[in-house]
Amino acid sequence: MLRQLGDEARLLAGGQSLIPLMKLRFANPSHLVDLNFISGTSYIREDNGDLRFGALTRHVEIEVSAVAARIPIVHDCAAGIADVQVRNRGTIGGSLAEADPSGDWAVVLMTLSTEVRCLSNTGERTVSLPAFIKDAYTTALAQDELLSEVLVKIPPKGSGGAYLAFKRAAPVYPTASVAVQLTMEGEICKDAAIALGCVGLTAIRAKDAEAALRGQSISEKTLASAQDAACAAADPQSDMRGSADYKRNLVGALVKRAIEIALRRARGERVEVGHIYA
Ligand SMILES: Cc1cc2nc3c(=O)[nH]c(=O)nc-3n(C[C@H](O)[C@H](O)[C@H](O)COP(=O)(O)OP(=O)(O)OC[C@H]3O[C@@H](n4cnc5c(N)ncnc54)[C@H](O)[C@@H]3O)c2cc1C
């Protein structure tokens, strides 16, 4: 149908981004192709070391799923999106396809090994998440393609993650957010992935902050280096949620807290995490 209807047609998933944009007349599609009528597009499966999410899987289904909780940071992400009304309708596929710079999924999934399946009537291809998100509101999807599935590798033993966002209220996007995923070997950090949200046109991998942790034990000194490097990697804009300086400082505080929680989880502790409200 996308191919027949041409450039002006849009896919409809949960409608939680597209319908508000249509109400504001920022989007004015000629046709809506409703994915909700296609059966078998909503599922969460563990398969050969991966978690597989059908594109139409709602945030709430991920929030309550014991399978998804195999990766705690994935549960944190789903549980923290907006309010229950948005989580009941919004989908993981729609969130990634929208590529909103303030969206939560891309930030979290950027710290894991994530691929997306793109499907059209000429075939299927698999794209890594960093290659899929090209810019703000821009993905690698062609006009006649849809995102059909999200594949996330389950991290190895000794891993733990945390996702923290600073928000002014539940149904608004975060002022800034940070996702951290660590893999520990005893006291040494074997691997680290850190992504920053709402402080750039896309989720930003804070590579220097990761390097500050890798191969080190996590001490006040390594934490401080990771914080400084994460603040330097942020590229925020001043807006109604705060000045650029304020957001940069916020990133530093969130990185420290998220690393501390990720470390406790990597050591096998059960830690409940919620977003921080102003
Ligand atoms: C009040 C409110 C607060 C919100 N707060 C947050 C928040 O704090 N954090 C957060 O992450 N999100 C938030 N959201 C957005 C929410 O998470 C949406 O679910 C998400 O952005 C889009 O998913 P959707 O399924 O609703 O997509 P839709 O709105 O249906 O579609 C969004 C876009 O993606 C395209 N699309 C949808 N599915 C596919 C697919 N399978 N393949 C290709 N293209 C597709 C559509 O054509 C459209 O362009 C909020 C939304 C609202 C209304």
The ligand as a MOL file (V3000), in Angstrom:
LIG
                    3D

  0  0  0     0  0            999 V3000
M  V30 BEGIN CTAB
M  V30 COUNTS 53 58 0 0 0
M  V30 BEGIN ATOM
M  V30 1 C 1.7690 13.2280 25.8980 0
M  V30 2 C 2.8740 12.3730 25.3110 0
M  V30 3 C 4.0470 12.2110 26.0150 0
M  V30 4 C 5.0790 11.4190 25.5230 0
M  V30 5 N 6.2260 11.2690 26.2600 0
M  V30 6 C 7.1930 10.4560 25.8200 0
M  V30 7 C 8.3630 10.2330 26.5860 0
M  V30 8 O 8.5260 10.7210 27.7110 0
M  V30 9 N 9.3120 9.4280 26.0580 0
M  V30 10 C 9.1630 8.8220 24.8290 0
M  V30 11 O 10.0540 8.0850 24.4070 0
M  V30 12 N 8.0690 9.0100 24.0970 0
M  V30 13 C 7.0780 9.8000 24.5420 0
M  V30 14 N 5.9560 9.9760 23.7740 0
M  V30 15 C 5.8700 9.3590 22.4240 0
M  V30 16 C 5.4320 7.9130 22.4890 0
M  V30 17 O 6.4660 7.1160 23.0590 0
M  V30 18 C 5.0950 7.3300 21.1000 0
M  V30 19 O 4.6310 6.0660 21.3450 0
M  V30 20 C 6.2120 7.2110 20.0820 0
M  V30 21 O 6.9080 8.3610 19.8540 0
M  V30 22 C 5.6820 6.8140 18.7020 0
M  V30 23 O 5.1480 5.5550 18.6980 0
M  V30 24 P 3.7200 5.2770 18.0790 0
M  V30 25 O 3.5930 3.8130 18.0380 0
M  V30 26 O 2.6780 6.0340 18.8030 0
M  V30 27 O 3.9220 5.8140 16.5740 0
M  V30 28 P 2.9800 6.6840 15.6220 0
M  V30 29 O 2.6490 7.9850 16.2610 0
M  V30 30 O 1.8630 5.8710 15.1200 0
M  V30 31 O 4.0290 6.9130 14.4210 0
M  V30 32 C 5.1420 7.7350 14.5830 0
M  V30 33 C 5.9090 7.8240 13.2470 0
M  V30 34 O 6.5460 6.5830 12.9620 0
M  V30 35 C 6.0260 6.0050 11.7480 0
M  V30 36 N 5.8970 4.5690 12.0500 0
M  V30 37 C 5.2010 4.0160 13.0520 0
M  V30 38 N 5.4070 2.6790 13.0800 0
M  V30 39 C 6.2540 2.4000 12.0730 0
M  V30 40 C 6.8760 1.1980 11.6110 0
M  V30 41 N 6.6570 0.0100 12.1870 0
M  V30 42 N 7.7140 1.2780 10.5430 0
M  V30 43 C 7.9660 2.4750 9.9610 0
M  V30 44 N 7.4270 3.6490 10.3630 0
M  V30 45 C 6.5740 3.6050 11.4080 0
M  V30 46 C 4.7120 6.7210 11.4740 0
M  V30 47 O 4.4300 6.7740 10.1030 0
M  V30 48 C 5.0060 8.1060 12.0510 0
M  V30 49 O 5.7360 8.8580 11.1260 0
M  V30 50 C 4.9070 10.7640 24.2530 0
M  V30 51 C 3.7180 10.9380 23.5340 0
M  V30 52 C 2.7090 11.7290 24.0620 0
M  V30 53 C 1.4260 11.8710 23.2620 0
M  V30 END ATOM
M  V30 BEGIN BOND
M  V30 1 1 1 2
M  V30 2 1 2 3
M  V30 3 2 2 52
M  V30 4 2 3 4
M  V30 5 1 4 5
M  V30 6 1 4 50
M  V30 7 2 5 6
M  V30 8 1 6 7
M  V30 9 1 6 13
M  V30 10 2 7 8
M  V30 11 1 7 9
M  V30 12 1 9 10
M  V30 13 2 10 11
M  V30 14 1 10 12
M  V30 15 2 12 13
M  V30 16 1 13 14
M  V30 17 1 14 15
M  V30 18 1 14 50
M  V30 19 1 15 16
M  V30 20 1 16 17
M  V30 21 1 16 18
M  V30 22 1 18 19
M  V30 23 1 18 20
M  V30 24 1 20 21
M  V30 25 1 20 22
M  V30 26 1 22 23
M  V30 27 1 23 24
M  V30 28 2 24 25
M  V30 29 1 24 26
M  V30 30 1 24 27
M  V30 31 1 27 28
M  V30 32 2 28 29
M  V30 33 1 28 30
M  V30 34 1 28 31
M  V30 35 1 31 32
M  V30 36 1 32 33
M  V30 37 1 33 34
M  V30 38 1 33 48
M  V30 39 1 34 35
M  V30 40 1 35 36
M  V30 41 1 35 46
M  V30 42 1 36 37
M  V30 43 1 36 45
M  V30 44 2 37 38
M  V30 45 1 38 39
M  V30 46 1 39 40
M  V30 47 2 39 45
M  V30 48 1 40 41
M  V30 49 2 40 42
M  V30 50 1 42 43
M  V30 51 2 43 44
M  V30 52 1 44 45
M  V30 53 1 46 47
M  V30 54 1 46 48
M  V30 55 1 48 49
M  V30 56 2 50 51
M  V30 57 1 51 52
M  V30 58 1 52 53
M  V30 END BOND
M  V30 END CTAB
M  END
